[in-house]
Amino acid sequence: MKVMEQDEVKHRIMDKALELFLKYGYAKTKMEEIARILKISRKTLYRHFENKNHLLFEILSHKHNLMNTKLGQISEDDSLPVHEKIQAINEFKISQFPAGANELIMEIRDQAPDHYAYIKKVKWSLFLKLFKR
């Protein structure tokens, strides 16, 4: 499989897993169910992610990178007043974490405390980046 195809499969897995985590919760979503819904083998799924914990970390890391890039663009846009920057960031955040995100974050706090600590660290670093300029 080509690198581009592998990246595409990896992102499809991450997107579907996030959708299922939001709908059913992290604990109730099984790796086998993700593979079945995507019509891929468990071997393919585990080739990209060694376990559900790793999959969750990759999703969080990917979302952090997207937020970091977007936040950089917004904070560097000198044509926007601060209140419009905050509004733009909130709109982007809502688009990335739809309904159920708060419940998922609370579940992550209980089920995967290391990932919850990462989320808190990322939120703080993104906040500081916005006001650093």
N, CA, C and O atoms as a printed pandas DataFrame, in Angstrom:
     atom_number atom_name residue_name chain_id  residue_number  x_coord  y_coord  z_coord
0              1         N          MET        A               1    0.845   -1.182    0.000
1              2        CA          MET        A               1    0.000    0.000    0.000
2              3         C          MET        A               1    0.888    1.243    0.000
3              4         O          MET        A               1    1.865    1.315    0.746
4              5         N          LYS        A               2    0.552    2.198   -0.822
5              6        CA          LYS        A               2    1.325    3.427   -0.912
6              7         C          LYS        A               2    1.137    4.273    0.341
7              8         O          LYS        A               2    0.148    4.138    1.062
8              9         N          VAL        A               3    2.117    5.153    0.585
9             10        CA          VAL        A               3    2.074    6.014    1.770
10            11         C          VAL        A               3    0.804    6.855    1.778
11            12         O          VAL        A               3    0.160    6.996    2.818
12            13         N          MET        A               4    0.439    7.414    0.629
13            14        CA          MET        A               4   -0.762    8.250    0.533
14            15         C          MET        A               4   -2.002    7.443    0.905
15            16         O          MET        A               4   -2.865    7.928    1.637
16            17         N          GLU        A               5   -2.092    6.208    0.400
17            18        CA          GLU        A               5   -3.230    5.354    0.716
18            19         C          GLU        A               5   -3.246    5.007    2.199
19            20         O          GLU        A               5   -4.311    4.961    2.815
20            21         N          GLN        A               6   -2.072    4.763    2.772
21            22        CA          GLN        A               6   -1.986    4.447    4.196
22            23         C          GLN        A               6   -2.462    5.628    5.041
23            24         O          GLN        A               6   -3.192    5.450    6.016
24            25         N          ASP        A               7   -2.044    6.830    4.662
25            26        CA          ASP        A               7   -2.492    8.030    5.381
26            27         C          ASP        A               7   -4.002    8.201    5.268
27            28         O          ASP        A               7   -4.669    8.579    6.231
28            29         N          GLU        A               8   -4.532    7.919    4.081
29            30        CA          GLU        A               8   -5.971    8.034    3.866
30            31         C          GLU        A               8   -6.728    7.036    4.744
31            32         O          GLU        A               8   -7.736    7.386    5.358
32            33         N          VAL        A               9   -6.245    5.805    4.802
33            34        CA          VAL        A               9   -6.868    4.783    5.648
34            35         C          VAL        A               9   -6.783    5.201    7.111
35            36         O          VAL        A               9   -7.762    5.092    7.849
36            37         N          LYS        A              10   -5.622    5.676    7.527
37            38        CA          LYS        A              10   -5.433    6.102    8.914
38            39         C          LYS        A              10   -6.413    7.217    9.277
39            40         O          LYS        A              10   -7.012    7.185   10.352
40            41         N          HIS        A              11   -6.582    8.193    8.399
41            42        CA          HIS        A              11   -7.506    9.298    8.680
42            43         C          HIS        A              11   -8.964    8.838    8.658
43            44         O          HIS        A              11   -9.781    9.338    9.431
44            45         N          ARG        A              12   -9.295    7.893    7.781
45            46        CA          ARG        A              12  -10.655    7.332    7.780
46            47         C          ARG        A              12  -10.939    6.642    9.106
47            48         O          ARG        A              12  -12.020    6.791    9.675
48            49         N          ILE        A              13   -9.964    5.889    9.591
49            50        CA          ILE        A              13  -10.113    5.199   10.875
50            51         C          ILE        A              13  -10.304    6.221   11.993
51            52         O          ILE        A              13  -11.206    6.083   12.820
52            53         N          MET        A              14   -9.460    7.238   12.015
53            54        CA          MET        A              14   -9.547    8.256   13.068
54            55         C          MET        A              14  -10.891    8.984   13.023
55            56         O          MET        A              14  -11.505    9.213   14.065
56            57         N          ASP        A              15  -11.346    9.345   11.835
57            58        CA          ASP        A              15  -12.627   10.050   11.702
58            59         C          ASP        A              15  -13.788    9.191   12.193
59            60         O          ASP        A              15  -14.652    9.661   12.933
60            61         N          LYS        A              16  -13.797    7.922   11.771
61            62        CA          LYS        A              16  -14.889    7.026   12.173
62            63         C          LYS        A              16  -14.818    6.738   13.666
63            64         O          LYS        A              16  -15.849    6.701   14.338
64            65         N          ALA        A              17  -13.623    6.535   14.191
65            66        CA          ALA        A              17  -13.477    6.268   15.623
66            67         C          ALA        A              17  -13.985    7.452   16.436
67            68         O          ALA        A              17  -14.698    7.261   17.420
68            69         N          LEU        A              18  -13.631    8.666   16.043
69            70        CA          LEU        A              18  -14.114    9.845   16.768
70            71         C          LEU        A              18  -15.633    9.916   16.710
71            72         O          LEU        A              18  -16.286   10.201   17.714
72            73         N          GLU        A              19  -16.186    9.661   15.549
73            74        CA          GLU        A              19  -17.647    9.662   15.404
74            75         C          GLU        A              19  -18.286    8.655   16.372
75            76         O          GLU        A              19  -19.275    8.967   17.034
76            77         N          LEU        A              20  -17.719    7.458   16.447
77            78        CA          LEU        A              20  -18.253    6.423   17.337
78            79         C          LEU        A              20  -18.012    6.756   18.803
79            80         O          LEU        A              20  -18.876    6.507   19.643
80            81         N          PHE        A              21  -16.850    7.315   19.118
81            82        CA          PHE        A              21  -16.575    7.731   20.499
82            83         C          PHE        A              21  -17.597    8.776   20.947
83            84         O          PHE        A              21  -18.090    8.733   22.074
84            85         N          LEU        A              22  -17.905    9.707   20.056
85            86        CA          LEU        A              22  -18.875   10.755   20.384
86            87         C          LEU        A              22  -20.286   10.188   20.538
87            88         O          LEU        A              22  -21.055   10.635   21.389
88            89         N          LYS        A              23  -20.615    9.209   19.713
89            90        CA          LYS        A              23  -21.968    8.643   19.722
90            91         C          LYS        A              23  -22.182    7.652   20.869
91            92         O          LYS        A              23  -23.198    7.708   21.562
92            93         N          TYR        A              24  -21.213    6.740   21.065
93            94        CA          TYR        A              24  -21.397    5.653   22.032
94            95         C          TYR        A              24  -20.513    5.762   23.270
95            96         O          TYR        A              24  -20.733    5.065   24.260
96            97         N          GLY        A              25  -19.517    6.635   23.212
97            98        CA          GLY        A              25  -18.565    6.740   24.310
98            99         C          GLY        A              25  -17.298    5.957   24.004
99           100         O          GLY        A              25  -17.301    5.010   23.218
100          101         N          TYR        A              26  -16.236    6.370   24.637
101          102        CA          TYR        A              26  -14.927    5.740   24.440
102          103         C          TYR        A              26  -14.934    4.293   24.923
103          104         O          TYR        A              26  -14.483    3.400   24.206
104          105         N          ALA        A              27  -15.436    4.057   26.116
105          106        CA          ALA        A              27  -15.391    2.714   26.709
106          107         C          ALA        A              27  -16.233    1.711   25.926
107          108         O          ALA        A              27  -15.852    0.547   25.807
108          109         N          LYS        A              28  -17.364    2.145   25.395
109          110        CA          LYS        A              28  -18.271    1.220   24.700
110          111         C          LYS        A              28  -17.888    0.971   23.248
111          112         O          LYS        A              28  -18.404    0.043   22.626
112          113         N          THR        A              29  -17.006    1.770   22.708
113          114        CA          THR        A              29  -16.587    1.591   21.318
114          115         C          THR        A              29  -15.437    0.592   21.274
115          116         O          THR        A              29  -14.402    0.788   21.910
116          117         N          LYS        A              30  -15.631   -0.468   20.523
117          118        CA          LYS        A              30  -14.618   -1.527   20.407
118          119         C          LYS        A              30  -13.871   -1.392   19.083
119          120         O          LYS        A              30  -14.436   -0.968   18.076
120          121         N          MET        A              31  -12.614   -1.755   19.104
121          122        CA          MET        A              31  -11.788   -1.699   17.892
122          123         C          MET        A              31  -12.406   -2.565   16.785
123          124         O          MET        A              31  -12.402   -2.175   15.617
124          125         N          GLU        A              32  -12.928   -3.721   17.148
125          126        CA          GLU        A              32  -13.531   -4.626   16.169
126          127         C          GLU        A              32  -14.726   -3.969   15.480
127          128         O          GLU        A              32  -14.953   -4.172   14.287
128          129         N          GLU        A              33  -15.482   -3.183   16.238
129          130        CA          GLU        A              33  -16.636   -2.479   15.683
130          131         C          GLU        A              33  -16.184   -1.407   14.687
131          132         O          GLU        A              33  -16.808   -1.228   13.641
132          133         N          ILE        A              34  -15.122   -0.709   15.003
133          134        CA          ILE        A              34  -14.576    0.300   14.084
134          135         C          ILE        A              34  -14.176   -0.369   12.777
135          136         O          ILE        A              34  -14.505    0.122   11.697
136          137         N          ALA        A              35  -13.463   -1.493   12.873
137          138        CA          ALA        A              35  -13.030   -2.227   11.673
138          139         C          ALA        A              35  -14.237   -2.701   10.869
139          140         O          ALA        A              35  -14.264   -2.562    9.646
140          141         N          ARG        A              36  -15.233   -3.260   11.550
141          142        CA          ARG        A              36  -16.417   -3.781   10.862
142          143         C          ARG        A              36  -17.145   -2.676   10.110
143          144         O          ARG        A              36  -17.507   -2.850    8.947
144          145         N          ILE        A              37  -17.362   -1.543   10.766
145          146        CA          ILE        A              37  -18.089   -0.433   10.138
146          147         C          ILE        A              37  -17.324    0.120    8.938
147          148         O          ILE        A              37  -17.925    0.491    7.929
148          149         N          LEU        A              38  -16.009    0.173    9.049
149          150        CA          LEU        A              38  -15.187    0.684    7.944
150          151         C          LEU        A              38  -14.940   -0.363    6.855
151          152         O          LEU        A              38  -14.392   -0.056    5.796
152          153         N          LYS        A              39  -15.353   -1.610    7.132
153          154        CA          LYS        A              39  -15.145   -2.718    6.191
154          155         C          LYS        A              39  -13.661   -2.917    5.904
155          156         O          LYS        A              39  -13.240   -3.092    4.760
156          157         N          ILE        A              40  -12.887   -2.882    6.986
157          158        CA          ILE        A              40  -11.464   -3.195    6.892
158          159         C          ILE        A              40  -11.183   -4.335    7.865
159          160         O          ILE        A              40  -11.960   -4.583    8.787
160          161         N          SER        A              41  -10.083   -5.013    7.653
161          162        CA          SER        A              41   -9.737   -6.110    8.551
162          163         C          SER        A              41   -9.198   -5.565    9.871
163          164         O          SER        A              41   -8.715   -4.435    9.948
164          165         N          ARG        A              42   -9.291   -6.390   10.898
165          166        CA          ARG        A              42   -8.705   -6.009   12.179
166          167         C          ARG        A              42   -7.198   -5.837   12.020
167          168         O          ARG        A              42   -6.592   -4.985   12.669
168          169         N          LYS        A              43   -6.601   -6.644   11.158
169          170        CA          LYS        A              43   -5.159   -6.545   10.907
170          171         C          LYS        A              43   -4.808   -5.153   10.374
171          172         O          LYS        A              43   -3.823   -4.551   10.801
172          173         N          THR        A              44   -5.611   -4.651    9.449
173          174        CA          THR        A              44   -5.377   -3.308    8.904
174          175         C          THR        A              44   -5.509   -2.261   10.001
175          176         O          THR        A              44   -4.688   -1.350   10.101
176          177         N          LEU        A              45   -6.534   -2.393   10.815
177          178        CA          LEU        A              45   -6.745   -1.444   11.907
178          179         C          LEU        A              45   -5.555   -1.447   12.860
179          180         O          LEU        A              45   -5.040   -0.391   13.229
180          181         N          TYR        A              46   -5.125   -2.642   13.254
181          182        CA          TYR        A              46   -4.023   -2.739   14.215
182          183         C          TYR        A              46   -2.661   -2.433   13.587
183          184         O          TYR        A              46   -1.692   -2.193   14.307
184          185         N          ARG        A              47   -2.580   -2.439   12.278
185          186        CA          ARG        A              47   -1.344   -2.009   11.616
186          187         C          ARG        A              47   -1.141   -0.503   11.821
187          188         O          ARG        A              47   -0.011   -0.024   11.912
188          189         N          HIS        A              48   -2.238    0.220   11.890
189          190        CA          HIS        A              48   -2.170    1.676   12.065
190          191         C          HIS        A              48   -2.178    2.106   13.530
191          192         O          HIS        A              48   -1.556    3.102   13.897
192          193         N          PHE        A              49   -2.888    1.346   14.362
193          194        CA          PHE        A              49   -3.041    1.706   15.779
194          195         C          PHE        A              49   -2.921    0.448   16.624
195          196         O          PHE        A              49   -3.698   -0.493   16.461
196          197         N          GLU        A              50   -1.945    0.431   17.528
197          198        CA          GLU        A              50   -1.704   -0.789   18.303
198          199         C          GLU        A              50   -2.846   -1.130   19.254
199          200         O          GLU        A              50   -3.036   -2.296   19.601
200          201         N          ASN        A              51   -3.611   -0.119   19.677
201          202        CA          ASN        A              51   -4.761   -0.354   20.552
202          203         C          ASN        A              51   -5.642    0.897   20.557
203          204         O          ASN        A              51   -5.315    1.906   19.933
204          205         N          LYS        A              52   -6.746    0.811   21.262
205          206        CA          LYS        A              52   -7.699    1.928   21.301
206          207         C          LYS        A              52   -7.092    3.149   21.977
207          208         O          LYS        A              52   -7.382    4.281   21.586
208          209         N          ASN        A              53   -6.272    2.938   22.965
209          210        CA          ASN        A              53   -5.601    4.041   23.653
210          211         C          ASN        A              53   -4.709    4.819   22.675
211          212         O          ASN        A              53   -4.701    6.050   22.676
212          213         N          HIS        A              54   -3.973    4.102   21.858
213          214        CA          HIS        A              54   -3.112    4.724   20.844
214          215         C          HIS        A              54   -3.963    5.481   19.822
215          216         O          HIS        A              54   -3.619    6.592   19.421
216          217         N          LEU        A              55   -5.067    4.874   19.409
217          218        CA          LEU        A              55   -5.976    5.520   18.462
218          219         C          LEU        A              55   -6.502    6.838   19.035
219          220         O          LEU        A              55   -6.523    7.855   18.342
220          221         N          LEU        A              56   -6.921    6.818   20.286
221          222        CA          LEU        A              56   -7.409    8.041   20.931
222          223         C          LEU        A              56   -6.323    9.107   20.971
223          224         O          LEU        A              56   -6.589   10.274   20.682
224          225         N          PHE        A              57   -5.108    8.718   21.327
225          226        CA          PHE        A              57   -4.015    9.689   21.367
226          227         C          PHE        A              57   -3.782   10.307   19.991
227          228         O          PHE        A              57   -3.584   11.517   19.880
228          229         N          GLU        A              58   -3.804    9.493   18.951
229          230        CA          GLU        A              58   -3.592   10.011   17.592
230          231         C          GLU        A              58   -4.702   10.975   17.181
231          232         O          GLU        A              58   -4.438   11.977   16.517
232          233         N          ILE        A              59   -5.931   10.684   17.568
233          234        CA          ILE        A              59   -7.046   11.595   17.275
234          235         C          ILE        A              59   -6.825   12.929   17.984
235          236         O          ILE        A              59   -6.950   13.991   17.375
236          237         N          LEU        A              60   -6.499   12.865   19.264
237          238        CA          LEU        A              60   -6.268   14.093   20.040
238          239         C          LEU        A              60   -5.095   14.887   19.480
239          240         O          LEU        A              60   -5.157   16.113   19.387
240          241         N          SER        A              61   -4.040   14.194   19.113
241          242        CA          SER        A              61   -2.858   14.854   18.555
242          243         C          SER        A              61   -3.188   15.528   17.221
243          244         O          SER        A              61   -2.756   16.650   16.957
244          245         N          HIS        A              62   -3.953   14.834   16.392
245          246        CA          HIS        A              62   -4.356   15.393   15.097
246          247         C          HIS        A              62   -5.216   16.646   15.295
247          248         O          HIS        A              62   -5.017   17.656   14.621
248          249         N          LYS        A              63   -6.170   16.568   16.225
249          250        CA          LYS        A              63   -7.020   17.735   16.497
250          251         C          LYS        A              63   -6.182   18.891   17.051
251          252         O          LYS        A              63   -6.418   20.051   16.714
252          253         N          HIS        A              64   -5.207   18.570   17.899
253          254        CA          HIS        A              64   -4.316   19.604   18.439
254          255         C          HIS        A              64   -3.564   20.291   17.307
255          256         O          HIS        A              64   -3.466   21.518   17.287
256          257         N          ASN        A              65   -3.032   19.518   16.366
257          258        CA          ASN        A              65   -2.292   20.105   15.245
258          259         C          ASN        A              65   -3.186   21.005   14.400
259          260         O          ASN        A              65   -2.768   22.083   13.978
260          261         N          LEU        A              66   -4.421   20.560   14.152
261          262        CA          LEU        A              66   -5.364   21.398   13.397
262          263         C          LEU        A              66   -5.654   22.700   14.138
263          264         O          LEU        A              66   -5.642   23.781   13.549
264          265         N          MET        A              67   -5.914   22.581   15.439
265          266        CA          MET        A              67   -6.200   23.770   16.249
266          267         C          MET        A              67   -5.000   24.708   16.284
267          268         O          MET        A              67   -5.152   25.924   16.171
268          269         N          ASN        A              68   -3.826   24.148   16.439
269          270        CA          ASN        A              68   -2.608   24.945   16.515
270          271         C          ASN        A              68   -2.391   25.730   15.222
271          272         O          ASN        A              68   -2.048   26.912   15.255
272          273         N          THR        A              69   -2.591   25.070   14.094
273          274        CA          THR        A              69   -2.435   25.736   12.795
274          275         C          THR        A              69   -3.461   26.852   12.635
275          276         O          THR        A              69   -3.119   27.976   12.268
276          277         N          LYS        A              70   -4.724   26.527   12.916
277          278        CA          LYS        A              70   -5.794   27.520   12.765
278          279         C          LYS        A              70   -5.606   28.681   13.738
279          280         O          LYS        A              70   -5.792   29.842   13.374
280          281         N          LEU        A              71   -5.240   28.361   14.965
281          282        CA          LEU        A              71   -5.017   29.407   15.963
282          283         C          LEU        A              71   -3.886   30.334   15.533
283          284         O          LEU        A              71   -3.965   31.548   15.724
284          285         N          GLY        A              72   -2.842   29.765   14.957
285          286        CA          GLY        A              72   -1.742   30.578   14.453
286          287         C          GLY        A              72   -2.210   31.534   13.373
287          288         O          GLY        A              72   -1.834   32.706   13.362
288          289         N          GLN        A              73   -3.040   31.025   12.457
289          290        CA          GLN        A              73   -3.565   31.867   11.385
290          291         C          GLN        A              73   -4.426   32.999   11.947
291          292         O          GLN        A              73   -4.308   34.151   11.531
292          293         N          ILE        A              74   -5.282   32.653   12.886
293          294        CA          ILE        A              74   -6.178   33.662   13.466
294          295         C          ILE        A              74   -5.394   34.689   14.276
295          296         O          ILE        A              74   -5.613   35.892   14.136
296          297         N          SER        A              75   -4.485   34.219   15.119
297          298        CA          SER        A              75   -3.762   35.156   15.991
298          299         C          SER        A              75   -2.840   36.078   15.199
299          300         O          SER        A              75   -2.556   37.192   15.640
300          301         N          GLU        A              76   -2.371   35.630   14.041
301          302        CA          GLU        A              76   -1.477   36.458   13.228
302          303         C          GLU        A              76   -2.226   37.400   12.293
303          304         O          GLU        A              76   -1.611   38.237   11.632
304          305         N          ASP        A              77   -3.543   37.272   12.234
305          306        CA          ASP        A              77   -4.346   38.135   11.373
306          307         C          ASP        A              77   -4.590   39.462   12.090
307          308         O          ASP        A              77   -5.505   39.588   12.904
308          309         N          ASP        A              78   -3.759   40.438   11.774
309          310        CA          ASP        A              78   -3.836   41.737   12.441
310          311         C          ASP        A              78   -5.074   42.542   12.060
311          312         O          ASP        A              78   -5.375   43.553   12.693
312          313         N          SER        A              79   -5.796   42.100   11.027
313          314        CA          SER        A              79   -7.005   42.824   10.630
314          315         C          SER        A              79   -8.192   42.495   11.539
315          316         O          SER        A              79   -9.202   43.200   11.523
316          317         N          LEU        A              80   -8.071   41.429   12.329
317          318        CA          LEU        A              80   -9.167   41.033   13.213
318          319         C          LEU        A              80   -8.998   41.615   14.610
319          320         O          LEU        A              80   -7.931   41.481   15.209
320          321         N          PRO        A              81  -10.036   42.260   15.136
321          322        CA          PRO        A              81   -9.980   42.679   16.541
322          323         C          PRO        A              81  -10.064   41.435   17.442
323          324         O          PRO        A              81  -10.491   40.370   16.995
324          325         N          VAL        A              82   -9.665   41.574   18.679
325          326        CA          VAL        A              82   -9.585   40.441   19.604
326          327         C          VAL        A              82  -10.915   39.695   19.701
327          328         O          VAL        A              82  -10.926   38.464   19.674
328          329         N          HIS        A              83  -12.038   40.412   19.815
329          330        CA          HIS        A              83  -13.326   39.724   19.968
330          331         C          HIS        A              83  -13.656   38.876   18.742
331          332         O          HIS        A              83  -14.287   37.828   18.880
332          333         N          GLU        A              84  -13.246   39.301   17.545
333          334        CA          GLU        A              84  -13.478   38.507   16.339
334          335         C          GLU        A              84  -12.545   37.301   16.290
335          336         O          GLU        A              84  -12.913   36.244   15.778
336          337         N          LYS        A              85  -11.337   37.464   16.824
337          338        CA          LYS        A              85  -10.415   36.330   16.910
338          339         C          LYS        A              85  -10.996   35.252   17.823
339          340         O          LYS        A              85  -10.965   34.066   17.497
340          341         N          ILE        A              86  -11.519   35.675   18.959
341          342        CA          ILE        A              86  -12.112   34.720   19.903
342          343         C          ILE        A              86  -13.321   34.035   19.267
343          344         O          ILE        A              86  -13.499   32.826   19.421
344          345         N          GLN        A              87  -14.140   34.786   18.566
345          346        CA          GLN        A              87  -15.302   34.213   17.890
346          347         C          GLN        A              87  -14.860   33.206   16.823
347          348         O          GLN        A              87  -15.437   32.124   16.720
348          349         N          ALA        A              88  -13.849   33.552   16.036
349          350        CA          ALA        A              88  -13.356   32.653   14.991
350          351         C          ALA        A              88  -12.807   31.361   15.592
351          352         O          ALA        A              88  -13.021   30.278   15.047
352          353         N          ILE        A              89  -12.112   31.476   16.699
353          354        CA          ILE        A              89  -11.563   30.293   17.372
354          355         C          ILE        A              89  -12.693   29.415   17.898
355          356         O          ILE        A              89  -12.656   28.195   17.740
356          357         N          ASN        A              90  -13.690   30.023   18.516
357          358        CA          ASN        A              90  -14.826   29.251   19.028
358          359         C          ASN        A              90  -15.576   28.544   17.908
359          360         O          ASN        A              90  -15.970   27.388   18.060
360          361         N          GLU        A              91  -15.775   29.222   16.791
361          362        CA          GLU        A              91  -16.463   28.606   15.656
362          363         C          GLU        A              91  -15.664   27.428   15.115
363          364         O          GLU        A              91  -16.235   26.391   14.777
364          365         N          PHE        A              92  -14.352   27.584   15.031
365          366        CA          PHE        A              92  -13.514   26.484   14.557
366          367         C          PHE        A              92  -13.561   25.320   15.543
367          368         O          PHE        A              92  -13.666   24.161   15.141
368          369         N          LYS        A              93  -13.482   25.629   16.815
369          370        CA          LYS        A              93  -13.515   24.587   17.853
370          371         C          LYS        A              93  -14.821   23.801   17.784
371          372         O          LYS        A              93  -14.814   22.573   17.876
372          373         N          ILE        A              94  -15.929   24.499   17.623
373          374        CA          ILE        A              94  -17.231   23.837   17.516
374          375         C          ILE        A              94  -17.269   22.940   16.285
375          376         O          ILE        A              94  -17.830   21.846   16.332
376          377         N          SER        A              95  -16.678   23.394   15.191
377          378        CA          SER        A              95  -16.673   22.576   13.974
378          379         C          SER        A              95  -15.830   21.313   14.142
379          380         O          SER        A              95  -16.096   20.302   13.491
380          381         N          GLN        A              96  -14.830   21.361   14.996
381          382        CA          GLN        A              96  -13.949   20.212   15.206
382          383         C          GLN        A              96  -14.476   19.252   16.270
383          384         O          GLN        A              96  -14.205   18.053   16.210
384          385         N          PHE        A              97  -15.209   19.759   17.222
385          386        CA          PHE        A              97  -15.722   18.943   18.320
386          387         C          PHE        A              97  -17.223   19.176   18.449
387          388         O          PHE        A              97  -17.665   20.039   19.208
388          389         N          PRO        A              98  -18.002   18.397   17.699
389          390        CA          PRO        A              98  -19.452   18.592   17.687
390          391         C          PRO        A              98  -20.124   18.081   18.961
391          392         O          PRO        A              98  -19.468   17.803   19.965
392          393         N          ALA        A              99  -21.438   17.968   18.892
393          394        CA          ALA        A              99  -22.234   17.503   20.036
394          395         C          ALA        A              99  -21.650   16.218   20.610
395          396         O          ALA        A              99  -21.238   15.319   19.877
396          397         N          GLY        A             100  -21.626   16.155   21.910
397          398        CA          GLY        A             100  -21.097   14.979   22.589
398          399         C          GLY        A             100  -19.648   15.107   22.990
399          400         O          GLY        A             100  -19.123   14.250   23.701
400          401         N          ALA        A             101  -18.990   16.162   22.546
401          402        CA          ALA        A             101  -17.560   16.318   22.836
402          403         C          ALA        A             101  -17.303   16.493   24.325
403          404         O          ALA        A             101  -16.357   15.915   24.860
404          405         N          ASN        A             102  -18.129   17.280   25.001
405          406        CA          ASN        A             102  -17.917   17.484   26.441
406          407         C          ASN        A             102  -18.072   16.186   27.216
407          408         O          ASN        A             102  -17.301   15.909   28.134
408          409         N          GLU        A             103  -19.078   15.384   26.843
409          410        CA          GLU        A             103  -19.273   14.096   27.501
410          411         C          GLU        A             103  -18.081   13.180   27.248
411          412         O          GLU        A             103  -17.626   12.475   28.149
412          413         N          LEU        A             104  -17.579   13.196   26.011
413          414        CA          LEU        A             104  -16.416   12.372   25.681
414          415         C          LEU        A             104  -15.200   12.814   26.487
415          416         O          LEU        A             104  -14.454   11.972   26.988
416          417         N          ILE        A             105  -14.995   14.104   26.617
417          418        CA          ILE        A             105  -13.852   14.601   27.386
418          419         C          ILE        A             105  -13.963   14.179   28.850
419          420         O          ILE        A             105  -12.961   13.825   29.472
420          421         N          MET        A             106  -15.169   14.216   29.398
421          422        CA          MET        A             106  -15.345   13.771   30.788
422          423         C          MET        A             106  -15.087   12.271   30.916
423          424         O          MET        A             106  -14.530   11.817   31.915
424          425         N          GLU        A             107  -15.490   11.508   29.910
425          426        CA          GLU        A             107  -15.212   10.070   29.927
426          427         C          GLU        A             107  -13.711    9.818   29.818
427          428         O          GLU        A             107  -13.174    8.944   30.498
428          429         N          ILE        A             108  -13.040   10.580   28.966
429          430        CA          ILE        A             108  -11.584   10.452   28.838
430          431         C          ILE        A             108  -10.923   10.770   30.174
431          432         O          ILE        A             108   -9.958   10.112   30.563
432          433         N          ARG        A             109  -11.436   11.772   30.873
433          434        CA          ARG        A             109  -10.898   12.109   32.191
434          435         C          ARG        A             109  -10.914   10.883   33.107
435          436         O          ARG        A             109   -9.961   10.634   33.845
436          437         N          ASP        A             110  -12.012   10.121   33.047
437          438        CA          ASP        A             110  -12.159    8.952   33.919
438          439         C          ASP        A             110  -11.466    7.705   33.379
439          440         O          ASP        A             110  -10.879    6.941   34.146
440          441         N          GLN        A             111  -11.530    7.494   32.061
441          442        CA          GLN        A             111  -11.024    6.263   31.452
442          443         C          GLN        A             111   -9.554    6.338   31.024
443          444         O          GLN        A             111   -8.849    5.329   31.027
444          445         N          ALA        A             112   -9.107    7.526   30.661
445          446        CA          ALA        A             112   -7.743    7.688   30.140
446          447         C          ALA        A             112   -7.149    8.985   30.697
447          448         O          ALA        A             112   -7.001    9.961   29.962
448          449         N          PRO        A             113   -6.807    9.004   31.990
449          450        CA          PRO        A             113   -6.347   10.245   32.631
450          451         C          PRO        A             113   -5.109   10.863   31.980
451          452         O          PRO        A             113   -4.963   12.085   31.992
452          453         N          ASP        A             114   -4.224   10.056   31.419
453          454        CA          ASP        A             114   -3.051   10.614   30.732
454          455         C          ASP        A             114   -3.474   11.454   29.534
455          456         O          ASP        A             114   -2.902   12.512   29.274
456          457         N          HIS        A             115   -4.479   10.976   28.806
457          458        CA          HIS        A             115   -4.971   11.729   27.654
458          459         C          HIS        A             115   -5.707   12.987   28.099
459          460         O          HIS        A             115   -5.648   14.016   27.425
460          461         N          TYR        A             116   -6.390   12.907   29.218
461          462        CA          TYR        A             116   -7.072   14.089   29.745
462          463         C          TYR        A             116   -6.051   15.158   30.138
463          464         O          TYR        A             116   -6.261   16.345   29.891
464          465         N          ALA        A             117   -4.961   14.733   30.744
465          466        CA          ALA        A             117   -3.890   15.677   31.096
466          467         C          ALA        A             117   -3.336   16.328   29.830
467          468         O          ALA        A             117   -3.024   17.519   29.826
468          469         N          TYR        A             118   -3.213   15.545   28.759
469          470        CA          TYR        A             118   -2.742   16.073   27.473
470          471         C          TYR        A             118   -3.727   17.124   26.949
471          472         O          TYR        A             118   -3.312   18.183   26.478
472          473         N          ILE        A             119   -5.023   16.834   27.028
473          474        CA          ILE        A             119   -6.044   17.782   26.565
474          475         C          ILE        A             119   -5.925   19.098   27.328
475          476         O          ILE        A             119   -5.949   20.170   26.723
476          477         N          LYS        A             120   -5.797   19.024   28.646
477          478        CA          LYS        A             120   -5.667   20.240   29.456
478          479         C          LYS        A             120   -4.409   21.019   29.078
479          480         O          LYS        A             120   -4.445   22.244   28.965
480          481         N          LYS        A             121   -3.310   20.316   28.885
481          482        CA          LYS        A             121   -2.048   20.964   28.507
482          483         C          LYS        A             121   -2.194   21.660   27.156
483          484         O          LYS        A             121   -1.741   22.792   26.982
484          485         N          VAL        A             122   -2.822   20.985   26.207
485          486        CA          VAL        A             122   -3.017   21.552   24.869
486          487         C          VAL        A             122   -3.906   22.783   24.934
487          488         O          VAL        A             122   -3.601   23.802   24.313
488          489         N          LYS        A             123   -5.003   22.700   25.678
489          490        CA          LYS        A             123   -5.903   23.857   25.799
490          491         C          LYS        A             123   -5.147   25.073   26.331
491          492         O          LYS        A             123   -5.295   26.180   25.813
492          493         N          TRP        A             124   -4.349   24.863   27.350
493          494        CA          TRP        A             124   -3.602   25.955   27.956
494          495         C          TRP        A             124   -2.582   26.524   26.973
495          496         O          TRP        A             124   -2.441   27.742   26.862
496          497         N          SER        A             125   -1.875   25.657   26.264
497          498        CA          SER        A             125   -0.857   26.145   25.320
498          499         C          SER        A             125   -1.501   26.911   24.169
499          500         O          SER        A             125   -0.946   27.904   23.699
500          501         N          LEU        A             126   -2.673   26.455   23.710
501          502        CA          LEU        A             126   -3.371   27.173   22.645
502          503         C          LEU        A             126   -3.866   28.532   23.138
503          504         O          LEU        A             126   -3.794   29.523   22.411
504          505         N          PHE        A             127   -4.359   28.578   24.353
505          506        CA          PHE        A             127   -4.813   29.835   24.948
506          507         C          PHE        A             127   -3.655   30.823   25.049
507          508         O          PHE        A             127   -3.796   31.992   24.688
508          509         N          LEU        A             128   -2.513   30.351   25.538
509          510        CA          LEU        A             128   -1.341   31.225   25.666
510          511         C          LEU        A             128   -0.859   31.716   24.308
511          512         O          LEU        A             128   -0.431   32.861   24.167
512          513         N          LYS        A             129   -0.933   30.839   23.309
513          514        CA          LYS        A             129   -0.500   31.226   21.970
514          515         C          LYS        A             129   -1.353   32.375   21.435
515          516         O          LYS        A             129   -0.838   33.279   20.778
516          517         N          LEU        A             130   -2.636   32.338   21.712
517          518        CA          LEU        A             130   -3.540   33.380   21.225
518          519         C          LEU        A             130   -3.152   34.746   21.766
519          520         O          LEU        A             130   -3.181   35.735   21.034
520          521         N          PHE        A             131   -2.793   34.807   23.036
521          522        CA          PHE        A             131   -2.530   36.094   23.667
522          523         C          PHE        A             131   -1.049   36.436   23.759
523          524         O          PHE        A             131   -0.679   37.452   24.348
524          525         N          LYS        A             132   -0.210   35.600   23.185
525          526        CA          LYS        A             132    1.239   35.831   23.224
526          527         C          LYS        A             132    1.631   37.057   22.410
527          528         O          LYS        A             132    2.562   37.777   22.770
528          529         N          ARG        A             133    0.942   37.283   21.345
529          530        CA          ARG        A             133    1.276   38.385   20.445
530          531         C          ARG        A             133    0.971   39.664   21.073
531          532         O          ARG        A             133    1.185   40.715   20.469
